[in-house]
Amino acid sequence: MPLVAFNGGHMTVHVFPELCYISADVFNCKENATPESFFNSFRNYFNPEMTKTTLLKRGDFCSDSNIKTKLLD
């Protein structure tokens, strides 16, 4: 599983040649991120027959309560 780290995030690529399947996970913590440009480049490079993109916007990272470790009893 290749891992690429970049300023503000990382990407992992999962390759399953026996299934002719590639999956990429991109995590970007920048507020002005443009994941569409990455996905378009990815599609242009691999030229897949089918694609599915799921975009998840995470919580408000500017709030300390969202990034601090919480201790469990």
N, C-alpha and C positions, 0 to 999 in steps of 0.2 A: 504494500500500500504506500504509494508515494505521498509525501507530505511537503507542501510548499508553504513557508512562512513569509508573510509580508507585513509591512507596517500597518498595524491595526487589525490583523486577522490572520487566517490561514486557510488552506485548501487541502483536502484529501481527495485522492482519485482511487476508486475501487475498480479493478479490471477483472472481468470474468470471461476469458477468451473462449471457453467451452460453451458459453451461452451467447457469445457475440454481444456482450453487455458491458457498458461502462457507466459508472455512477460517480458524480463529483459532489462533494459537500464544501461549501464556501461559507466561512464565518468572517464577517467584517463588522467591526465595532465603530466605524466612522459614521457620523450622522448624515453626511452627504454622499453616502455610498451609492454607486450605480451598478448593481449586480447584473442588470440587463446587458451591459456592454461585455461583461465577462461571459455570460451565457451565449451571447451571439458569437463571440470568438470561439468558444468551445464547440458550438454547433458547426461553424464554418470549418474548423480543423478536422473534426471527426466525420462530418457529413452523415449523420445517422438517418435511418429510415423513419424513426419516431423519436419524439422527445417528450418529457414531462418535467415541468419546473414547478417547484413548490417554494414560495417565498414566505419566510416567517420573520416578522418584525419582532424583535425581542423587547424586553421592558425598557423603562427609562433608566439608562445607565448613568445619568447625572445625579440620581438620588442615591445617597449613601446606603439607604436601607436595602436597595436592590443589589448592591455589590459586596456588602459586608458578610462575612461568614456568620451563620447563626448557630449557636450552640444548642444542642438538644439535651434534654434531661435524661 
